[in-house]
C-alpha cells in the first residue's frame, strides 16, 4: 500500500499555513504544523515527515538556524527542506542553501510553483527511501550469509586440529595444517567482528557491563600480542599505572578493541621499532588508552573516514587490510559512551586514543 506523503510546515504565522493548506488541498498530502523551530525539534524525535516547508523569518530560532541544526543530525538530514522566504537578495538565498536547504520558494507563494517543487522533493525522498530499503535488504542478506559461515569454519578448524595431533603426518603436511588453522582462525575472527558490528548497528547488541580491572585486561592483551611482535623484532613498551582501578565495561568487547589496536600497530610498525601502550585515568570514572606506533601514520583527510567500514588508511604490501577492525573499535567504544580518535605521532607514526 502506497504511503501518503507527510509534510511538516514550520511557520510562526498560522495564516501562512492556511494558505499552503489550501494550495496543496488537491494533492492528498498529510500536513502537520508547528509554529517554531524548537517545537519542530521536539516533534521530530518521534515523527519523521517526508518533506519540510520552512519559513525563514521566525522569532527565537529562525529558519536558517533550524536548518543548520536539522541537517547536522544524521537521522534527519536525508529529509528534504524547502525554505519559504520573502528574501530576494542572492546573498540571503545563498545562506539558505548553505544552511542545508534543498530548495526555496519565494513569497507570496504561487500555487503552481509550490506544487511542482513539493512533487520534485517528494520524488527525491521516495528514491532515497527505495534505495535505503534495498541497502537494508542487502545488509540483512549479508549478515545471514556471514552467520551461516560460522559452522563450516568451526568444522575446518576442528578437523585441522585433529590432523595436527596425529603422529603419521610428514613435517611439511604438519606445517600446512598449522597454516590452515591460522587462516581459519583469522576468518573466524572476521566473521565474529561482522556479526558484532551488525548487532551494534541494529541496536540488538546488549553490553554486558561488569567492573573490570583495566590493568589486568591491558596486561593480558599485551602478553598475547608480544609473541607476534617479537617475530617482527618489535618491542611493546608498557606505560601502565600501578593502581588496580576498575571501570564498568564489557570485558570481552573491550578486549577485542585492544587486540585490534595492538594488531594494527604490529602490522604497520617498521621492524626493530617500538610500540607504546599507555593506560591512565585522566578523570574520575574515565580511562584513557593509547597505542602509539612509528609506522606510516594516517593522513589528515583520512582520520575521520578510517573508522568507517571497509575504509583503509595507507595501503601496505603484504599486509592484510579488510577495513573492519577500526570500524568495530569505533562502534564498540561509542556503544560504551566513549570516543576513539587518531593523531600523528612525531616525527612518524600514529597515536590511537580510546577514552571510555
Rosetta blueprint (number, residue, H / E / L):
1 X L
2 X L
3 X L
4 X L
5 X L
6 X E
7 X E
8 X E
9 X E
10 X E
11 X L
12 X L
13 X L
14 X H
15 X H
16 X H
17 X H
18 X H
19 X H
20 X H
21 X H
22 X H
23 X H
24 X L
25 X H
26 X H
27 X H
28 X L
29 X L
30 X E
31 X E
32 X E
33 X E
34 X E
35 X L
36 X L
37 X H
38 X H
39 X H
40 X H
41 X H
42 X H
43 X H
44 X H
45 X L
46 X L
47 X L
48 X L
49 X L
50 X L
51 X E
52 X E
53 X E
54 X E
55 X E
56 X L
57 X L
58 X L
59 X L
60 X L
61 X L
62 X L
63 X H
64 X H
65 X H
66 X H
67 X H
68 X H
69 X H
70 X H
71 X H
72 X L
73 X L
74 X L
75 X L
76 X L
77 X L
78 X L
79 X L
80 X E
81 X E
82 X E
83 X E
84 X E
85 X E
86 X L
87 X L
88 X L
89 X L
90 X H
91 X H
92 X H
93 X H
94 X H
95 X H
96 X H
97 X H
98 X H
99 X L
100 X L
101 X L
102 X L
103 X E
104 X E
105 X E
106 X E
107 X L
108 X L
109 X L
110 X L
111 X H
112 X H
113 X H
114 X H
115 X H
116 X H
117 X H
118 X H
119 X H
120 X H
121 X H
122 X H
123 X H
124 X H
125 X H
126 X H
127 X H
128 X H
129 X H
130 X H
131 X H
132 X H
133 X H
134 X H
135 X H
136 X H
137 X H
138 X H
139 X H
140 X H
141 X H
142 X H
143 X H
144 X H
145 X H
146 X H
147 X H
148 X H
149 X H
150 X H
151 X H
152 X H
153 X H
154 X H
155 X H
156 X H
157 X H
158 X H
159 X H
160 X H
161 X H
162 X H
163 X H
164 X H
165 X L
166 X L
167 X L
168 X L
169 X L
170 X L
171 X H
172 X H
173 X H
174 X H
175 X H
176 X H
177 X H
178 X H
179 X H
180 X H
181 X H
182 X H
183 X H
184 X H
185 X H
186 X H
187 X H
188 X H
189 X H
190 X H
191 X H
192 X H
193 X H
194 X H
195 X H
196 X H
197 X H
198 X H
199 X H
200 X H
201 X H
202 X H
203 X L
204 X L
205 X L
206 X L
207 X L
208 X L
209 X L
210 X E
211 X E
212 X E
213 X E
214 X H
215 X H
216 X H
217 X H
218 X H
219 X H
220 X H
221 X H
222 X H
223 X H
224 X H
225 X H
226 X H
227 X H
228 X H
229 X H
230 X H
231 X H
232 X L
233 X L
234 X L
235 X E
236 X E
237 X E
238 X E
239 X E
240 X L
241 X L
242 X L
243 X L
244 X L
245 X L
246 X E
247 X E
248 X E
249 X E
250 X L
251 X H
252 X H
253 X H
254 X H
255 X H
256 X H
257 X H
258 X H
259 X H
260 X H
261 X H
262 X H
263 X H
264 X H
265 X H
266 X H
267 X H
268 X H
269 X L
270 X L
271 X L
272 X L
273 X L
274 X E
275 X E
276 X E
277 X E
278 X E
279 X E
280 X E
281 X L
282 X L
283 X L
284 X L
285 X L
286 X L
287 X L
288 X E
289 X E
290 X E
291 X E
292 X E
293 X E
294 X L
295 X L
296 X L
297 X L
298 X L
299 X L
300 X H
301 X H
302 X H
303 X L
304 X L
305 X H
306 X H
307 X H
308 X L
309 X L
310 X L
311 X L
312 X L
313 X L
314 X L
315 X L
316 X L
317 X L
318 X L
319 X L
320 X L
321 X L
322 X L
323 X L
324 X L
325 X H
326 X H
327 X H
328 X H
329 X H
330 X H
331 X H
332 X H
333 X H
334 X H
335 X H
336 X L
337 X L
338 X L
339 X E
340 X E
341 X E
342 X E
343 X E
344 X E
345 X L
346 X L
347 X L
348 X L
349 X L
350 X E
351 X E
352 X E
353 X E
354 X E
355 X E
356 X L
